[in-house]
Amino acid sequence: MYSVIMFFHILVCVLLIIVVLLQQSKGGGMSSVFGGGGGGTDALFGGKGATPFFVKLTTGLAIGFFVTSLFLVLISRRPTTRSAVEKGLEEMPVQPVMPEEQVPLIPEEPVEGGR
């Protein structure tokens, strides 16, 4: 589920970047490179040009960005499931390798000559 929402989130992000760059600004922007300033877009999108279409598309993509961001936060806050190995390790009692009464003591070396 997380991967599917992450895929749509990245897709919406990339599309939002492209749409914002293609919008016609006061100076023409990137849309003039693709013929946005000429009469070609007027014929394609109607008399007002592509501006209302790009505004609606930007609004929709921005809403999609916020919705997918919200879902990603809500999904990531859920506690993760533990694997069977982790559950088994928790249930298994931990025993010391060697009991304390059997731990060999290191004998001290005798001191020679008062050192």
N, C-alpha and C positions, 0 to 999 in steps of 0.2 A: 504494500500500500504506500509506504514511504517513497519507494523508488518511482512509482507511477506519478505521484504528486510532484516529486522532484523533477521528473522529466517535463511535465507540463509547466512547472515554474520556470525552468530554464528556457523552454520554448517561448513562453510569454515574455520573458526578459529580452531575448534576442529580437523578437518581433517588435517590442516596444522601442528598443533602440533604433531599429530600422525605420519605423514609422516616424519617430521624432526627428530623425535626420532627414527624412524625405519631405517633411512639412515645409511649406513656403513661408519664409520669414520676410521681414520688411526688405531685406537686401536680396532675397531670392533663395539663399541657403543652398543646400545640396540638391533641392528639387530642380533648380535651374540647370544643373548638369544633365539631368535626365529629361529635359524638355518641359519642366514645370512652369517656366515663365512664358512659354509660347502658346499658340492656339491649339496645340495638340491635346492638352488636357481639358480644354474647354469642350471640345467635341466629345471626349470620352466620358467626362463626369457631368456634363451639362453646362449651363451658362455661368454658374458661380464658380466653376473650376472644381478642384479636388479638395478645397479647404474644408467644407462641411463633412465630407467623407473621412478625411484624416482626423478631424477633431473628434468625431464619433468613434473612430477606430482607436484613437489614443485613449479616450475615456474608457472604452471597454477593456482595453489591455491593462490600463492602470487598475481598474477594479479587479480584473483577473489576477494581477500581481499581488494585490493586497489579500485577496481570498486565498490564493495558494500559499502565501507567506503565513497567514493565520493557521491554515491547516497543518503546515509543516511544524509550526511551533507547538500546536496542540498534540500532534502525533509524537513529537520527540520528547514530550514531557511524561509520557506514559512509562511506567517501569518496564524494563526489558525482561524478557523471559529468560530463565536460566536453563542451561543445557542439562541433560541427564548426568553428565560427568560432574558438573558443579554441584548438583543436588546430592549425588553419591558421596562426594568429598565432604560435604557438610555433615552428612549423617554418619560417616565412618569415624569411630573414636580414634583419637590420636594417641598412640602409645610410644613411649620413649624407646629408643633403640636398645638401651641397656638399662635395666633398673638401677637405682642409685646404690643399693647395697652391694651390687656386683661390680661397681665401677672400680677399676684398679687404681690404687694410690701410687703416685710416683715417689719412690723412696728418696729421701734426701741424702746427698753425699756427705760423708763424714768430713768434718773440718780438720785440716792438718795444720799444725803449727800456729794456731791462733788467728788465722786469717778469717 
